[in-house]
Amino acid sequence: MFKNNELVEPDHPNLKWWGEYNFELNQPKAWQFGSLLFRLTRGLQEWRLEFHRPQVQYDYEQKWHEIEDPNFGFPQPVQIERYMFKSTQAKLQLMPRLADRSVVIKPVDPIYIPAGQRGTLYISTPLWIAGFVEGQRDPLFDIPVILPKDTWFGPNHRSGEICYATAVDGRTELHLLKPRSFRAVTPIEFHNTSHQQLRFDRMNVPVPALPLFYSESTGRLWTSQIKVLHESLDRPPRIRIENRTPPHAGEVIYVHPPRSAAGALFNMFDSFF
């Protein structure tokens, strides 16, 4: 869109990159998702996936488009995966998924919750691309758009788990959180019923235990809401995953169930004072 010979970004860019695609035999289709180059080809008895991920990816690379010439040469290195079938069907669904591990978020600035106060923090976590074909319950492939860094979360080096790490600018007002194609929004509601002001520096968000939704009115992918109830300093906060999105999400469509049950959760906080 141009105005006075200047390029102007549209108010609501098309963030919905997923959907169902039809492939003729031996037809390739290619996309650029942020900095990830991605090509699928349907053969008579196999699907072929090729992708190129640059050595360094940046979280601000959130634009996408289908590539007009799907046969163009990808830069090296190219990762190739082939999936064999008795015979392939024409339809393939590209779908977003939440991360396959918990995501440790570190707010740019520490968050404080005064005694007796409650509030909601909106954060976002990175998305994966999954490919589904008819007759297969599990996806053929399931890869991150932007590969997050690994981190350890737990009270010590023996007790805890490997997670992904991402720095976020958590927002208390949704409109200040910029919509992004390859991140999903998680609302976290804090309720501090203790007599002390609380502060946390980082938080372990159990995204594999969260369902994924899409809201056309907000143009965002959402997870269900997490409630954090802190009653005293001598015991960890109580964590509850709600079965709904907040009113700010508007009307939502169910996209994916949780990757895993919520029963395996442990404390979301290792520094909560």
FIMARFI-47623 format. One record per residue: x negated, z, y negated of N, C-alpha, C in turn. Coordinates in steps of 0.05 Angstrom, whole numbers, padded with zeros to 5 digits, always signed. Each point is the difference from the previous one (the first is absolute). Layout:
XZYXZYXZY;...
END
This chain:
-00017+00000+00024+00017+00000-00024-00018+00000-00025;+00006-00018-00019-00016-00002-00024+00016+00007-00025;-00013+00012-00019+00013+00007-00025-00021-00003-00022;+00005-00018-00020-00020-00005-00021-00027-00007+00012;+00001-00017+00021-00024-00010+00014-00016+00022+00014;+00012+00023+00004-00013+00022+00014+00014+00005+00026;-00016+00006+00021+00012+00007+00026+00012+00028-00002;+00026+00003+00008+00013+00026-00001+00008+00006+00029;-00006+00024+00008+00008+00009+00027+00030+00004+00000;+00014-00009+00022+00029+00006+00001+00005+00029+00002;+00024+00009-00009+00007+00028+00000+00001+00011+00029;+00011-00017+00018+00003+00009+00028-00013-00021+00018;-00026+00002+00005-00013-00018+00017+00011+00002+00029;-00002-00021+00015+00010+00000+00027-00019+00016+00018;+00008+00025+00006-00017+00017+00017+00006-00002+00029;+00022-00014+00007+00009-00002+00028-00015-00023+00015;-00021+00007+00014-00017-00020+00013+00007-00004+00029;+00018+00017+00011+00006-00001+00029+00025-00016+00005;+00006-00005+00026+00024-00015+00007-00005-00016+00025;+00021-00016+00007-00001-00016+00024-00009-00029-00007;-00018-00010+00017-00011-00027-00005+00004-00018+00025;+00006-00025-00005+00003-00020+00022-00025-00016+00002;-00011-00004+00024-00024-00015+00005+00006-00023+00019;-00007-00025-00008+00000-00022+00019-00024+00004+00019;+00000-00015+00022-00023+00002+00018-00026-00010-00014;-00021+00015+00004-00026-00006-00012+00000+00001-00031;+00020+00014-00011+00001+00001-00029-00013+00026-00010;-00019-00001-00018-00011+00024-00012+00014+00007-00026;+00001+00025-00006+00009+00010-00027-00021+00020-00009;-00006+00000-00026-00021+00018-00011+00010+00013-00025;-00011+00024-00004+00008+00017-00023-00025+00013-00011;+00002+00008-00026-00020+00018-00011+00015+00026-00008;-00007+00022+00013+00012+00026-00006-00021+00017-00014;+00001+00002-00026-00021+00013-00014-00026-00016+00004;-00021+00013+00011-00025-00015+00006-00002-00008+00029;+00021+00005+00016+00000-00007+00028+00011-00028+00004;-00016-00018+00013+00009-00027+00007+00010+00001+00029;+00023-00012+00005+00015+00005+00024+00013-00026+00009;-00005-00008+00025+00012-00025+00011+00010+00004+00028;+00024-00011+00005+00013+00000+00026+00005-00028+00009;-00005-00006+00026+00006-00026+00011+00015+00004+00026;+00021-00015+00004+00016+00001+00024-00009-00023+00019;-00010+00008+00024-00006-00020+00020+00022+00000+00021;-00002-00017+00020+00020-00002+00021+00002+00026+00015;-00023+00012+00006-00001+00024+00016-00017+00023-00012;-00004-00002-00027-00014+00022-00013+00006+00000-00030;-00002+00024-00011-00001+00004-00029-00029+00006-00007;-00010-00012-00022-00028+00004-00008+00001+00012-00028;-00014+00023-00003-00003+00013-00026-00029-00002-00009;-00004-00008-00025-00026+00000-00013+00002+00015-00026;-00019+00017-00006+00000+00013-00026-00028+00005-00009;-00003+00000-00027-00025+00006-00013+00004+00023-00019;-00015+00021+00005+00001+00024-00018-00027+00003-00014;+00000-00002-00027-00026+00003-00013-00012+00028+00004;-00026+00002-00003-00013+00026+00006+00010+00022-00018;+00007-00007-00025+00010+00020-00019+00028-00009-00008;+00020+00017+00003+00027-00005-00009+00008+00021-00021;+00016-00009-00020+00008+00018-00021+00030+00004+00000;+00008+00024-00005+00029+00006+00002+00017-00014-00021;-00012-00008-00023+00016-00014-00020+00006-00029+00008;-00012-00010+00022+00006-00027+00010+00026+00000+00015;+00022-00003-00014+00027+00004+00012+00017-00026-00002;-00012-00023-00008+00016-00024-00001-00002-00015+00027;+00020-00017+00004+00000-00016+00025+00012-00027-00005;-00006-00019+00018+00013-00026-00001-00005-00015+00027;+00018-00018+00006-00004-00017+00024-00019-00023-00009;-00019-00006+00017-00020-00020-00007+00010-00028+00007;+00000-00019-00019+00011-00026+00003-00014-00016+00022;-00026+00001+00001-00016-00014+00021-00008+00020+00021;+00015+00004+00021-00006+00021+00020-00025-00006+00016;-00011-00024-00001-00023-00007+00016-00026+00004-00015;+00001+00011-00024-00025+00002-00015-00019+00019+00014;-00026-00003-00005-00021+00015+00014-00002+00028-00011;+00004+00020+00017-00004+00028-00009-00030+00006-00003;-00007+00017-00019-00028+00009-00001-00006+00017+00024;-00026+00003+00006-00009+00017+00022-00002+00029-00009;+00003+00019+00017+00007-00002+00029+00030-00003+00003;+00008-00014+00021+00029-00003+00007+00005+00014+00026;+00020+00017+00000+00008+00014+00025+00023-00017+00013;-00003-00005+00026+00020-00016+00014+00011+00016+00023;+00027+00000+00002+00014+00013+00022+00020-00020+00012;+00001-00002+00027+00018-00019+00013+00019+00016+00019;+00025-00007-00001+00020+00014+00016+00014-00020+00019;-00003+00003+00026+00009-00019+00020+00029+00005+00008;+00015-00022+00003+00028+00001+00009+00005-00022+00020;+00021+00004+00016+00008-00021+00018+00009-00024-00016;+00015+00005-00021+00007-00020-00021+00008+00015-00025;-00008-00011-00023+00005+00014-00025+00027-00008-00012;+00012+00017-00015+00025-00005-00015-00007-00007-00029;+00018-00013-00014-00006-00011-00027-00001+00022-00021;+00014+00023+00005+00002+00020-00021-00020+00022+00003;-00011+00008-00023-00018+00024-00001+00007+00015-00026;+00001+00027+00003+00006+00017-00023-00026+00014-00009;-00006-00003-00026-00021+00016-00012+00014+00024-00012;-00009+00024+00006+00013+00024-00010-00021+00021-00010;+00009+00015-00020-00018+00022-00009+00003+00025+00018;-00022+00015+00002+00001+00025+00015-00017+00020-00016;+00006+00026+00004-00016+00021-00011-00026+00002+00016;-00019+00015-00011-00026+00003+00013+00003+00013+00028;-00020-00005+00017+00002+00011+00027-00014+00027+00003;-00009+00011-00022-00010+00027-00001+00010+00014-00025;-00002+00026-00001+00007+00014-00025-00018-00009-00023;+00011+00002-00024-00015-00009-00023-00005+00024-00019;-00026+00005-00005-00007+00022-00018-00001-00011-00028;+00017+00011-00017+00000-00009-00028-00014+00021-00017;-00015-00010-00019-00014+00018-00019+00009-00008-00028;+00018+00016-00012+00009-00007-00027-00024-00002-00019;+00002-00019-00019-00021-00003-00020-00005+00026-00015;+00021+00015-00006-00002+00026-00012+00014+00021+00018;-00010+00024+00003+00013+00021+00016+00029+00005-00009;+00016+00007+00020+00029+00005-00006+00004+00030+00001;+00015+00011-00019+00007+00028-00001+00030+00003+00002;+00010+00020+00015+00028+00006+00001+00003+00030-00007;+00010+00006-00024+00003+00028-00008+00020+00015+00018;-00003+00027+00000+00018+00016+00017+00029-00005-00007;+00016-00003+00021+00029-00004-00003+00008-00028-00008;-00019-00019-00002+00007-00027-00009+00003-00019+00023;+00014-00022-00005+00003-00022+00020-00003-00027-00014;-00008-00020+00014-00003-00026-00012-00006-00020+00022;+00002-00026-00007-00006-00022+00019-00023-00016-00010;-00019-00005+00018-00023-00017-00005+00004-00026+00016;-00003-00023-00014+00002-00026+00013-00028-00010+00005;-00006-00005+00025-00027-00011+00007+00005-00025+00016;-00022-00016+00004+00002-00024+00016-00023-00002+00020;+00006-00012+00023-00021-00002+00021-00001-00030+00009;-00023-00008+00012-00004-00028+00006+00016-00010+00024;+00005-00026+00000+00017-00013+00021-00016-00017+00019;+00011-00003+00024-00011-00018+00021+00018-00025+00002;-00010-00021+00011+00015-00025+00007+00003+00000+00030;+00025-00003+00010+00005-00002+00028+00015-00026+00006;-00005-00011+00023+00013-00025+00008+00017+00004+00025;+00025-00007-00002+00019+00004+00023+00012-00027+00009;+00001-00003+00026+00014-00024+00011+00022+00010+00019;+00019-00018+00004+00023+00006+00017-00009+00007+00028;+00013+00021+00011-00006+00008+00028-00023+00020+00002;-00013+00007-00022-00022+00019+00001+00007+00024-00019;+00001+00023+00012+00007+00024-00016-00023+00007-00019;-00024-00001+00010-00024+00007-00016-00010-00024-00016;-00013+00005-00022-00010-00023-00016-00024-00013+00014;-00004-00026-00004-00023-00014+00010-00025+00011-00014;+00002+00003-00026-00023+00010-00016+00011+00020-00020;-00018+00017-00010+00008+00022-00018-00025+00008-00015;-00004-00013-00024-00026+00004-00014+00005+00008-00029;-00018+00016-00011+00003+00008-00028-00005-00024-00019;+00016-00001-00022-00005-00020-00021-00026+00007-00014;-00003+00024-00008-00025+00010-00012-00009+00023+00018;-00024-00003+00011-00009+00020+00020-00009+00025-00015;+00014+00023+00006-00007+00025-00014-00026+00012+00013;-00012+00019-00015-00023+00014+00010+00009+00022+00019;-00018+00007+00019+00006+00023+00018-00008+00026-00014;+00014+00021+00007-00007+00027-00010+00008+00020+00021;-00012+00024-00001+00008+00022+00018+00017+00020-00015;+00021+00009+00013+00017+00020-00012+00004+00023+00019;-00007+00024-00008+00004+00024+00016-00016+00023-00011;+00005+00024+00010-00014+00023-00010-00030+00001+00006;-00009-00015+00021-00029-00001+00006-00005-00026+00015;-00026-00004+00009-00007-00025+00013+00010-00002+00029;+00010+00022+00011+00009-00001+00028+00031-00003+00001;+00013+00011-00020+00029+00000+00000+00011-00018-00022;+00015-00020+00008+00011-00018-00020+00004-00028+00011;-00001-00020-00016+00005-00028+00009-00013-00020-00019;-00006-00024+00011-00009-00022-00017+00024-00012-00013;-00001-00003-00026+00022-00012-00016-00012-00022-00017;+00018-00012-00016-00009-00019-00020+00000+00014-00027;-00017-00010-00018-00002+00013-00026+00008-00020-00022;+00015+00009-00019+00006-00017-00023+00004+00018-00025;-00011-00009-00022+00004+00014-00026+00026-00011-00012;+00016+00018-00010+00026-00008-00012+00004+00013-00027;+00015-00014-00016+00009+00012-00025+00029+00009+00004;+00004+00023+00013+00027+00010+00006+00016+00003-00026;+00025-00008+00001+00017+00000-00024+00024+00018+00004;+00007+00014-00021+00025+00017+00001+00024-00017-00009;-00005-00023-00012+00021-00018-00008-00004-00027+00014;+00020-00009+00014-00002-00023+00017-00008-00025-00016;+00012-00003-00024-00006-00025-00016-00029-00003-00008;-00015+00022+00001-00028-00001-00007-00018-00008+00024;+00012-00002+00024-00014-00008+00024+00004-00030+00003;-00021-00016-00004+00003-00029+00000+00007-00010+00027;+00021-00017+00003+00007-00012+00026-00023-00017+00010;-00007+00003+00026-00021-00015+00012+00008-00012+00026;-00009-00024+00006+00008-00015+00024-00008+00013+00025;-00024+00013+00001-00011+00009+00025-00003+00031+00001;+00019+00013-00014+00001+00030+00001+00029+00008+00001;+00006+00022+00015+00027+00011+00001+00000+00027-00014;+00023+00006-00012+00004+00024-00016+00010+00023+00017;-00013+00023-00002+00009+00025+00014+00006+00021-00021;+00025+00009-00003+00006+00023-00018-00006+00026+00015;-00015+00018-00014-00006+00026+00012+00011+00021-00019;+00020+00015+00010+00013+00020-00017-00013+00027+00006;-00010+00013-00021-00013+00026+00002+00019+00022-00011;+00001+00022+00015+00016+00023-00009-00018+00025+00004;-00009+00011-00022-00018+00024+00002+00017+00025-00005;+00008+00014+00021+00016+00024-00003-00018+00025+00000;-00027-00004+00001-00018+00023+00000-00003+00010-00029;-00016+00021-00003-00004+00012-00027-00026-00009-00013;-00014-00020+00013-00025-00009-00011+00002-00030-00007;-00015-00008-00021-00003-00029-00005-00017-00012+00022;+00008-00024+00009-00014-00014+00021-00014-00024-00011;-00022-00007+00013-00015-00024-00007-00009-00013+00026;+00002-00027+00001-00012-00014+00022-00016-00024-00009;-00022-00005+00014-00018-00021-00007+00003-00025+00018;+00009+00005+00025+00005-00023+00017+00022+00008+00021;+00012-00021+00011+00023+00005+00017+00000-00021+00023;+00007+00009+00023+00001-00017+00024+00029-00009+00005;+00005-00025-00006+00028-00010+00002+00004-00012+00028;+00019+00011+00016+00003-00009+00028+00016-00026+00002;-00011-00022-00010+00015-00025-00001+00008-00010+00027;-00015+00004+00022+00010-00010+00026+00027+00013+00009;+00007+00023-00012+00025+00013+00007+00023-00007-00019;-00005-00019-00018+00020-00008-00020+00013-00027+00006;+00026-00002-00004+00013-00027+00002-00006-00016-00026;+00003-00026+00002-00005-00018-00023+00026-00014-00008;+00005-00001-00026+00024-00013-00011-00007-00019-00022;+00018-00019-00006-00004-00018-00023+00024+00002-00019;-00006+00002-00025+00021+00001-00021-00003-00025-00017;+00021-00018+00002-00001-00025-00016+00003+00006-00030;+00015+00021-00007+00005+00005-00028-00025+00010-00014;-00018+00015+00014-00024+00009-00012-00024-00018+00007;+00004-00018+00019-00022-00017+00009-00022+00014+00014;+00006+00023+00011-00021+00017+00013+00006+00006+00029;-00021+00004+00015+00002+00012+00027-00002+00030-00004;+00017+00015+00015+00002+00029-00002-00003+00012+00028;-00009+00025+00000+00003+00017+00024+00021+00021-00006;+00007+00015+00021+00018+00022-00005-00015+00022-00016;+00015+00018-00010-00011+00021-00018-00012+00023+00017;-00022+00012-00011-00012+00023+00013+00005+00025-00018;+00009+00022+00012+00004+00025-00015-00022+00020+00007;-00012+00011-00020-00021+00021+00003+00010+00026-00013;+00004+00020+00017+00010+00026-00009-00022+00020+00003;-00010+00011-00023-00022+00020+00001+00012+00027-00008;-00002+00020+00019+00013+00025-00005-00020+00023-00006;-00024-00002+00012-00020+00021-00006-00028-00011+00007;-00021+00013-00010-00027-00009+00004-00011+00007+00028;+00014+00018+00014-00011+00008+00026+00010-00017+00023;+00015-00021-00006+00007-00019+00022+00003-00028-00012;-00004-00020+00017+00000-00028-00010+00028-00008-00009;+00002-00020-00017+00027-00009-00009+00016-00012+00024;+00026+00002-00003+00017-00013+00020+00005-00029-00008;-00003-00018+00020+00002-00029-00006+00024-00010+00015;+00017-00015-00014+00024-00012+00013+00002-00029-00008;+00003-00018+00020+00004-00028-00006+00030-00005-00001;+00010-00008-00023+00028-00006-00003+00008-00026+00013;+00025-00003+00007+00008-00025+00012+00012-00020-00020;-00008+00004-00025+00011-00018-00021-00021-00005-00022;+00006-00020-00016-00016-00006-00023+00013+00013-00025;-00014+00004-00022+00012+00013-00023+00019-00020-00015;+00018+00011-00017+00019-00017-00014-00014-00022-00017;-00025+00006-00010-00014-00020-00016-00006-00026+00016;+00000+00002+00027-00007-00024+00016+00023-00020-00001;+00024+00009-00007+00023-00018+00001+00008-00006+00029;+00015-00022+00004+00009-00007+00027-00024-00011+00015;-00004+00010+00025-00024-00008+00016+00009-00013+00026;-00018-00017+00010+00003-00013+00026-00021+00012+00019;+00008+00007+00024-00019+00011+00020-00019-00021+00009;-00026+00004-00001-00020-00020+00008-00013+00007+00026;-00010+00026+00003-00013+00008+00024+00004+00029+00006;+00002+00007+00026+00001+00029+00007-00029+00011-00003;-00003+00027+00002-00026+00012-00001-00017-00010+00023;-00027-00002-00004-00018-00007+00022-00001+00021+00021;+00002+00026-00009-00002+00022+00019+00019+00022-00008;+00006+00018+00019+00018+00023-00006-00014+00020-00018;+00017+00015-00015-00011+00019-00019-00010+00025+00012;+00003+00003+00027-00007+00025+00013-00029+00008-00002;-00018-00020-00003-00029+00005+00001-00011+00007-00028;+00017+00006-00019-00011+00005-00027-00014+00027-00002;-00020+00001-00017-00012+00025-00007+00000+00001-00031;-00012+00021-00011+00001+00005-00029-00009-00025-00015;+00016-00006-00021-00007-00023-00017-00022+00007-00021;-00006+00026-00002-00019+00008-00021-00023+00016+00011;-00024-00006-00009-00023+00016+00008-00010+00016-00025;+00010-00006-00023-00008+00015-00024+00025+00004-00018;+00014+00022+00005+00024+00006-00015-00002+00028-00009;-00004+00004-00026-00006+00027-00010+00022+00010-00019;
END
